[in-house]
Amino acid sequence: MENYTATINAMEYPPHLKHKVIFETFNKLNAGEAMLLINDHDPKPLRFQFESMYEGQYDWEYVQQGPTLFQVKISKQ
């Protein structure tokens, strides 16, 4: 079983807060820590945002990839 420093269920937040909460949580992680993101759709746009803001500073690993639930492990390098 994987240990995560934080778990974010994006479905619990209104759309205008989702990315804010995700990035705030990521910024609080120490190097080597990971958070779990749970969502009802593939968060590809979020990944593009991570790539533009944190290139080389994170790892993105799908734990569950659909069709109705997506879980992504986002680790800080």
N, C-alpha and C positions, 0 to 999 in steps of 0.2 A: 504494500500500500504506500502510495506517494504522500510525502509531507509537503504541505503548502503553507507559506507564511500567511497568505490571505486567499480567500475565495470570494469572487464577485459573481453574483447571479444577475446578469445584465437585465433580465426580464423583470426585476424588481424595481427598476429605475425608469423614470420618464425619459423619453428620447433625448431631451436637451441636457440631461445630466450624465448619461451613460459614459461617454468618452472622458468627461471630466473626472469622474470617479475612478475609472480604469487607470488613467495617467497619474492621478494623485497616488493611487495605491502602488503603481509601479515605481514611482519616484521614492517611495518610502522603503522599498526593498533594498537590502544590502546585497553586494555582489555575492553570487552563489545561491541566493534565495529565489523562490518561484511563487507565482500566484496562479490560481486556477480561475479561468473565465468560463462561465456557463452562459450559453445564449441559445435562442431558438432559430437562429439562421447563421450561416457561415460568415464570420466577421472579417471577410477579405478587406473591406475598406479600412478597417481598424489596423490591419496588418500593414497596409500601404502607408498609413499614418505613422506607425511605429518605425517603419523603414526610413521615412524621411526625417523623423525626429531623433531616432536612437540607433542609427546605422552602426552595426558592429557592437552594440551594447546589450543586445537581448537575444534570446533563443525563443523560437515559436514552435511548439509541438502539439499537434492534434492528439488528444486523448480519446475523443469520440467525434466522429465526423458525420453527423446527420443520420437519417434525413430530417428529423424534427428537433434533435438536440445536438448541440455542438459544445465540446469542452476543449479548451486550449490551455496548455501549460505555457506560461510566459515566464522565462527565467531572466534574471539580470546577470550579465557577465561581469 
